[in-house]
Every structure is written in C-alpha cells, then in structure tokens.
Amino acid sequence: QVQFVESGGGLVQPGGSLRLSCVVSGTSFRVHGMGWYRQAPGKQRELVAVMTSSGTTDYEDSVKGRFTISRDNGKNTVYLQMNSLKPEDTAVYYCNRIVGGTPIDSWGQGTQVTVSS
C-alpha cells in the first residue's frame, strides 16, 4: 500500500516562505509523476504543482513563479518550496502519485499551511 507523509507546514506571515516535504513509501517512487495538491476550507482539492518522472514540471497559474516542486528519488521524497506566500495559499497540502493527470492513491494526512499576519 502506498503511503504519503507530508510535513513542513505551519503559520507564516504574508511574503514568507515554507518548504513542504512528502515521504512516499510502498511504491517504486522514481517511475511515477508526483503532484502537490491543496484544499482550502469549503473548496475542492486542487492540483498546484506536478513533476513527471523525467523531471518536467508544471504549475497552477496562481503559484507560478512562487512555488517550486522538486524530488529526491534516493530519499523517496517530493518537496514544495513556497515563496512569497499569500493569505489565499492557506490550505491543507497533500501529495499523491499522478497518472494521466489524475491522483491514483488514497490521501495522506496532509500538512496545514496558514498564511496570516
């Protein structure tokens, strides 16, 4: 069974930065595309960043230029560096494997990011 353990969230002021981590177990990590999703209160979960197994990245428009996804295949870990954070980035952040643009596994517990002064 594939499992995800997200960490690195917290409370940060607008303009601040956070680095999220997601450790993946139970799968051959390096062969899969990985994505970071977020879900704000009262909203649907949305994909914010994706990295293919070959390293190609893509981002949701509102985070382009501020967020960077990366991965360490040796550590089975995917990261999300978030800079210039805004209050609208407040959400629970999750990672998942992606096949054909769709998350394919059960969700982990996520990590809460709160951007507030």
Summary of the structure (lengths in Angstrom):
residues: 117
radius of gyration: 13.2
end to end distance: 39.6
largest distance: 40.7
contacts: 339
relative contact order: 0.32
helix: 10%
strand: 51%
